[in-house]
Structure formats: structure tokens, C-alpha cells
């Protein structure tokens, strides 16, 4: 595919949702400015969730130097609202979404637009490469786990294809504008997982999303176990609501953490009344420990032996937080139908 679009290129609107991203937003904007796409055909809408750090000041400085960058307010402070605000204000024929803690390869927009114009597809995106935020001891192991099959399993995070493939979801998607006229905007009930829901809605209506190997979206992993726990608890928590809205389970691997955590809790509690069930608890927990250590040893030999002692704790943090979050999501959204009692605004996203 060609890497440069001529002077008659269509206008592309890039929506950058952010909240308290002063450490990352400059790298994100620099990567957009560095695109090989004509600058007079770019519109960058940074939709800020009322940041309390220096994010807004940084964006305002960029806007002074680059007139195609604008700062918009997102008083709801959650990601899907930022997407929708940006889409409503966007003027471009194509709409790209790039998180403030992401940055993209220089050929990203030109390649995506080329595919969208040359093929019968509705969305184009990339493989997501996870990188550590800093040189803290825990940062590198977290980024390693976020790209491992045992850690997340998601194909667009763990397996870069050698050729164009159809995908359920992709990193940093670029859509044709008419997609949102056809299927509507992002679901604002889904604080997490809103991208998977709209992509499922798009595919249900005959849309096609592709993952292309020529471009890459880089994203920063969390830099502490506490932040990783919060992030994946939220991912797990909103997954049952996502399944409820879409009407299907996307992949069976998403059920493994809640089934694992649920079996541990159920067997341990039940063993108080029926002692043989304690053996089930030991079997499940022992099997997990063996699997965790096995993958940790494998990755440490590939990435560095210095990560051996950190990897098991990172895997456990990710799996338990997601599993517990998923079980709470079932309790709230499936059993007590929390989503039917008004808008969900009790879990705003932060870094």
C-alpha cells in the first residue's frame, strides 16, 4: 500500500480522549503531527475529561502552535462520552481514535485512509504494542504480561499478522464517517468495553474491520500493580454488561478468570460444610500456581531472568482483578440489573 496521500486527500478527524494524561499526551500529539498525511487535511480534537494535572495546559500550548489541534471539554469524564463528543464535532470524512496514552507510527493515517478508500471495509486498525512507562522494576514485567497469551490472550495485542486480516476489534481504529450515521454512537453505559460493543454492532450490520500489519499503535502499560488491578477490575466489571448488550460471549477465554476465581471461592466456602471440597480448592489453586510459574519461567528466559520473580505477581494481579470484577459485574448487571436503574457514572476512569 502507498504511504502518502496526494494533495486532494480527504479530511481526517482524530479524536483523542484523555483525562490526567500529562505524562503521555505530548508523545501522542507529536506522533500525530509527525504523520506523513497532509497537515491541512487533519483535525485533532482532544476531548479532555476535566483533567486536574497539567494535561490541559500542554494541549493548549500545542493548539497555539498547530491550528488543527483543538481542546474540547468532557464534563462526564468517561471515555465513551469523549468519543461521542468528538464525533459530533468532527468534520472529517474519516474518524480516527487515538488514546492519549497511545502513539502511532508515522504512516498510520495515510495507510488507513488508503485501505478505507481502496477496499470495501468500514474500519482499519493495527496491532497494539505495549511498552513500559519508565524504568521502574515492575513496569517492564507488566508490559511483558500485557502482550502474552497467558496474560491477556487478545490477538490484536499478542499476535501481529503478516498480512491483512479481518478482526473483531483493533488498536487505534480509523472509521468511515458514515459508520456512525448507520449504527449510531458509542454506548455511554459502557465505561469500559465500548470499543468492542460498537465494533460488534458494526459487524452485526454487515460492516468489516481489518487489522493491517503496515502500521502500529503503541500504548503504555500501567506502572504499578495497584493501577493494573484497578484497570482490569474495570475491564472485568463491565464485561457482563457488554455481553448482555451484544447478546453473546465474544471468546471463551474471557470466561476463564471469573470461572477460576469463582471456583476458588465456591470450593473454599463449601469445604466448610463438606470437607472433601477442600481438595477441589487445592487442585484448582495448585493448577493455577503451576501454570503461572510455567509461563513466568518461559517469559523470563525470553525477556530476561531479572523479571522472573515479578512476573507471577503481575499475572496473578491481572487474573484475579479481572475475575473478581467480572463476578461483581454479573452481580450488579445480570442479577440486580443496575444498568436499568439509570446512567452508570460511579466508576470514572483515571490513569
Residue pairs with C-beta under 8 A, 6 or more apart in sequence:
1 111
1 114
1 115
1 118
1 212
1 214
2 110
2 114
3 36
3 107
3 110
3 111
3 214
4 36
4 37
4 110
5 37
5 38
5 41
5 110
5 113
5 114
7 38
9 37
9 38
9 41
9 113
10 41
10 92
10 93
10 94
10 113
10 117
11 41
11 42
11 43
11 91
11 92
11 93
11 94
12 37
12 41
12 42
12 43
12 92
12 93
12 94
12 95
12 96
12 109
12 113
12 174
13 43
13 44
13 45
13 86
13 90
13 91
13 92
13 94
13 95
13 96
14 32
14 42
14 43
14 44
14 45
14 95
14 96
14 97
14 98
14 109
15 45
15 47
15 82
15 83
15 86
15 87
15 90
15 95
15 96
15 97
15 98
16 25
16 28
16 29
16 32
16 44
16 45
16 46
16 47
16 86
16 98
16 99
16 100
17 47
17 49
17 74
17 79
17 82
17 83
17 86
17 97
17 99
17 100
18 25
18 46
18 47
18 48
18 49
18 51
18 55
18 59
18 82
18 99
18 100
19 48
19 49
19 50
19 51
19 55
19 74
19 77
19 348
19 349
19 350
19 351
20 49
20 51
20 52
20 53
20 55
20 350
20 351
21 28
21 51
21 53
21 55
21 100
21 101
21 351
22 51
22 53
22 54
22 55
22 58
23 133
23 351
24 100
24 101
24 220
25 46
25 55
25 58
25 59
25 100
26 58
26 62
27 103
28 98
28 99
28 100
28 101
28 102
28 103
29 44
29 46
29 59
29 62
29 69
30 103
31 98
31 103
31 104
31 105
31 106
31 108
32 42
32 44
32 98
32 104
33 39
33 66
34 106
35 42
35 104
35 106
35 107
35 108
35 109
35 110
36 106
36 107
36 110
37 109
37 110
37 113
39 66
39 68
40 68
42 68
42 109
43 68
43 70
43 90
43 91
43 92
44 66
44 68
44 69
44 70
45 70
45 72
45 86
45 89
45 90
46 59
46 69
46 70
46 71
46 72
46 100
47 72
47 73
47 74
47 82
47 83
47 85
47 86
48 55
48 56
48 59
48 71
48 72
48 73
48 74
48 82
49 74
49 76
49 77
49 78
49 82
49 348
49 349
50 73
50 74
50 75
50 77
55 100
56 71
59 69
59 71
60 71
62 69
63 69
63 70
63 71
72 85
72 86
72 89
74 81
74 82
74 85
76 188
76 345
77 348
77 349
78 188
78 191
78 345
78 348
78 349
79 191
79 192
79 194
79 349
80 186
80 187
80 188
80 190
80 191
80 194
81 188
83 97
83 185
83 186
83 194
84 185
84 186
84 188
86 95
86 97
87 95
87 180
87 185
87 186
88 185
90 177
92 177
93 176
93 177
94 112
94 113
94 116
94 174
94 175
94 176
94 177
95 174
95 175
95 176
95 177
95 179
95 180
96 108
96 109
96 112
96 172
96 173
96 174
96 175
97 172
97 173
97 174
97 175
97 195
98 104
98 172
98 217
99 172
99 219
101 219
101 220
101 351
102 171
102 172
102 217
102 218
102 219
102 220
103 217
103 218
104 126
104 172
104 215
104 216
104 217
104 218
105 126
105 215
105 216
105 217
107 214
107 215
108 126
108 172
108 174
108 215
108 216
108 217
109 174
111 124
111 212
111 214
111 215
112 124
112 125
112 174
112 212
112 215
113 174
115 121
115 124
115 164
115 210
115 212
116 122
116 124
116 174
116 176
119 210
120 208
121 208
121 209
121 210
122 175
122 176
122 179
122 202
122 207
122 208
122 209
123 170
123 173
123 174
123 175
123 176
123 179
123 199
123 202
123 207
123 208
123 209
123 210
124 170
124 173
124 174
124 209
124 210
124 212
125 156
125 167
125 169
125 170
125 171
125 172
125 173
125 174
125 209
125 210
125 211
125 212
125 217
126 156
126 170
126 171
126 172
126 211
126 212
126 215
126 216
126 217
127 156
127 157
127 159
127 160
127 161
127 171
127 211
127 213
127 216
127 217
128 156
128 157
128 171
128 172
128 217
128 218
128 219
129 147
129 216
129 217
129 218
129 219
130 143
130 146
130 147
130 157
130 218
130 219
130 220
130 221
131 143
131 218
131 219
131 220
131 221
132 139
132 140
132 142
132 143
132 220
132 221
132 223
133 139
133 220
133 221
133 222
133 223
134 223
136 223
136 224
137 310
138 223
138 224
138 225
138 310
138 314
139 221
139 223
140 303
140 304
140 307
141 307
141 310
141 311
141 314
142 221
142 222
142 223
142 225
142 228
142 314
143 221
144 151
144 299
144 303
144 307
144 311
144 314
145 151
145 152
145 299
145 311
145 314
145 315
145 318
146 152
146 157
146 221
147 157
147 158
148 158
148 295
148 299
149 158
150 291
150 292
150 295
150 315
151 314
151 315
151 318
152 158
152 318
153 251
153 253
155 167
156 167
156 169
156 170
156 171
156 211
157 171
160 213
160 216
161 211
161 213
162 213
163 213
164 210
164 211
164 212
164 213
165 210
165 211
166 208
166 209
166 210
166 211
167 209
167 210
167 211
168 196
168 199
168 200
168 203
168 209
168 250
169 195
169 196
169 199
169 209
170 209
170 210
170 211
171 217
171 219
172 217
173 195
173 199
173 209
179 202
179 207
182 205
182 207
183 198
183 201
183 202
183 205
183 207
184 201
185 198
186 194
186 195
186 197
186 198
187 194
187 197
187 198
187 245
188 194
188 343
189 241
189 245
189 339
189 343
189 344
190 197
190 238
190 241
190 242
190 245
191 234
191 238
191 344
191 347
191 348
191 349
192 234
192 235
192 237
192 238
192 239
192 349
193 235
193 238
193 239
193 241
193 242
196 242
196 246
196 250
197 242
197 245
197 246
199 209
200 246
200 250
201 246
202 209
203 209
221 228
222 228
222 231
222 351
225 313
225 314
225 317
227 351
228 314
228 317
228 318
228 321
229 317
229 321
230 321
231 321
232 317
232 318
232 321
232 322
232 325
233 321
233 322
233 324
233 325
234 325
234 347
234 349
235 322
235 325
236 257
236 258
236 321
236 322
236 323
236 324
236 325
236 326
236 327
236 328
236 329
237 325
237 326
237 328
237 329
237 332
237 347
238 329
239 254
239 325
239 326
239 329
240 326
240 329
240 330
240 333
240 334
241 329
241 333
241 339
243 249
243 250
244 333
244 334
244 339
249 255
254 326
257 319
257 320
257 322
257 323
257 326
258 322
258 323
258 326
258 327
258 330
259 323
260 284
260 288
260 319
260 323
261 319
261 320
261 323
261 324
261 326
261 327
262 323
262 327
263 280
263 284
264 281
264 284
264 285
267 277
267 278
267 280
267 281
267 284
268 278
268 281
270 277
271 277
271 278
271 280
271 281
288 319
292 312
292 315
292 316
293 312
295 311
295 315
296 308
296 311
296 312
296 315
297 308
299 307
299 311
300 306
300 307
300 308
300 311
332 338
333 339
338 344
